[in-house]
């Protein structure tokens, strides 16, 4: 599968669980969290389990238009598409 999921709030609890589950199903995952270090940690752990390039961590504030715009550009640059968007 070459589908891409963007999970906002993916750095902890339910969002992290969803990121891991999507990776297990074959999705490439953009792990997004306002706390970028949490997003990076989850992405690194997913990559260790499912292979490098499966997940990327992004720091973004979903309440900030500028932050979401920067996130969209970053996701587009790395993945070039989005098939699933989760806001947890």
C-alpha positions in Angstrom: 0.0 0.0 0.0 1.3 3.5 -0.8 -1.3 5.5 1.0 -0.5 8.4 3.2 -2.2 9.3 6.5 -1.8 12.6 8.3 -2.6 12.3 12.0 -2.9 15.5 13.9 -2.4 14.9 17.6 -0.3 11.9 16.7 2.4 12.4 19.3 0.5 10.9 22.3 -2.3 8.7 23.5 -5.1 8.0 20.9 -3.3 9.7 18.1 -0.1 7.7 18.7 -2.2 4.5 18.8 -3.8 5.5 15.4 -0.3 6.2 13.9 1.0 2.8 14.9 -2.1 1.0 13.7 -2.0 2.8 10.3 1.6 2.0 9.9 0.9 -1.7 10.7 -1.7 -1.6 7.9 0.8 -0.3 5.4 0.2 3.4 5.5 3.0 6.0 5.4 2.3 8.3 8.3 2.8 12.0 9.0 2.8 12.2 12.8 1.8 15.7 13.7 1.8 17.2 17.2 2.1 20.6 18.7 5.0 19.2 20.7 7.4 18.4 17.9 9.6 16.2 20.1 6.7 13.8 20.7 5.9 13.6 17.0 9.5 12.9 16.2 9.7 10.2 18.9 6.6 8.4 17.6 7.9 8.6 14.0 11.3 7.2 15.0 9.7 4.3 16.9 7.4 3.5 13.9 10.4 3.6 11.5 12.3 1.3 13.8 9.5 -1.2 13.6 8.3 -0.8 10.0 11.3 0.6 8.1 12.8 4.0 7.5 10.6 6.4 5.7 7.3 4.9 7.0 6.7 7.9 9.3 7.8 11.5 9.6 7.3 13.7 12.6 6.0 17.3 12.2 5.6 20.0 14.8 2.4 22.0 14.1 -0.2 24.0 15.9 -3.6 23.1 14.3 -5.1 26.4 15.6 -2.6 28.5 13.7 -3.2 29.1 10.0 0.5 29.8 9.4 1.5 26.6 11.1 -1.0 24.5 9.2 0.1 26.1 5.9 3.8 25.1 6.7 2.6 21.6 7.7 0.8 21.2 4.3 3.9 22.3 2.4 6.1 19.9 4.4 3.7 16.9 3.9 3.4 17.7 0.2 7.2 17.9 -0.1 7.8 14.5 1.5 4.7 12.5 0.5 3.2 14.4 -2.5 -0.3 13.2 -1.5 -2.7 12.7 1.4 -5.2 9.9 1.5 -6.4 10.1 5.0 -6.6 13.0 7.5 -7.2 12.3 11.2 -7.7 15.0 13.8 -7.4 13.4 17.3 
